[in-house]
C-alpha cells in the first residue's frame, strides 16, 4: 500500500470512528442546531461527503468545474440518520479503493482547473492529501460541535490509526 492510499484508509477510518461516536448519542444530536461553521452535524457530514464525491469525480477524469456543479448541491442533502451517512461513506470508500487498484502512479499529474484558485498541474497524490486534510479539518469541526452540544467526541487522530493495524515485525 502506498502512502496516499494509507492516508485515505486513515481518512475512511477516522470518518467511520466519528460517525460511530455520533451513533452512540441520542438521534437528535445529528440535526440539533449549533452556532458553528455548520448549522448541524448533519450539515457538516453532508459537506464532507459532497466534497469527497467531488474529488472522486476529478480523480476519474471529470473537470473540477463540472464535478463542483454536480456535487456541491449535495451539501444541502441532509440525511435522516447516522446510518445513512455511514452507508454512503462506505460505498464511496469502496469506489476509492477500486480507483487505487487502477492507479499505481500517484505522482502522475493532471491539469486541475480550480475555479477558486486557477489552473495548475496537480499530482493525484496531492489531491488525495488535500481530500484527507479537508476531512480532518471538518472532523475537528464536528468534535467541537459535539462538545457544544454537551457530548464528548472521540479520538480519531492519525497516531491512533497506527495502532488499529497489525503490528509490523
Residue pairs with C-beta under 8 A, 6 or more apart in sequence:
1 9
2 104
2 106
3 125
4 106
4 124
4 125
4 128
4 129
5 100
5 106
5 128
7 128
7 129
7 132
7 158
8 93
8 96
8 100
8 128
8 131
8 132
9 161
10 132
10 158
10 161
11 131
11 132
11 135
11 136
12 89
12 93
12 96
13 156
13 161
13 164
14 135
14 136
14 139
14 156
14 157
14 158
14 161
15 48
15 89
15 135
15 139
16 86
16 89
16 90
17 154
17 155
17 156
18 139
18 142
18 143
18 153
18 154
18 156
19 45
19 82
19 85
19 86
19 89
20 86
20 154
21 146
21 153
21 154
22 29
22 30
22 41
22 82
22 142
22 146
23 82
23 83
23 86
25 146
25 151
27 81
29 41
29 146
29 149
29 151
30 40
30 41
30 42
30 81
30 82
31 40
31 41
31 42
31 78
32 40
32 41
32 149
33 39
33 40
34 40
34 41
34 145
34 148
34 149
35 148
36 141
36 144
36 145
36 148
37 44
37 141
38 44
38 47
38 141
38 145
40 78
40 145
41 142
41 145
41 146
42 78
42 79
42 85
43 75
43 78
44 138
44 141
44 142
44 145
45 79
45 85
45 142
46 74
46 75
46 76
46 77
46 78
46 79
47 75
47 138
48 134
48 135
48 138
48 139
49 74
49 85
49 88
49 89
49 92
50 71
50 72
50 73
50 74
50 75
50 77
51 71
51 131
51 134
52 89
52 92
52 131
52 135
53 71
53 74
53 92
54 64
54 67
54 68
54 70
54 71
54 72
55 67
55 127
55 130
55 131
56 92
56 95
56 96
56 99
57 66
57 67
57 70
57 71
58 64
58 67
58 110
58 112
58 127
59 99
59 103
59 124
59 127
59 128
60 99
62 70
63 113
64 112
64 113
64 114
64 115
65 113
65 115
68 115
79 85
79 88
103 124
105 124
106 123
106 124
106 125
106 128
107 123
107 124
107 125
108 123
108 124
109 121
109 122
109 123
109 124
110 121
110 122
110 124
111 119
111 120
111 121
111 122
112 119
112 120
112 121
112 122
112 127
113 119
114 120
139 156
142 153
143 153
143 154
146 152
146 153
147 153
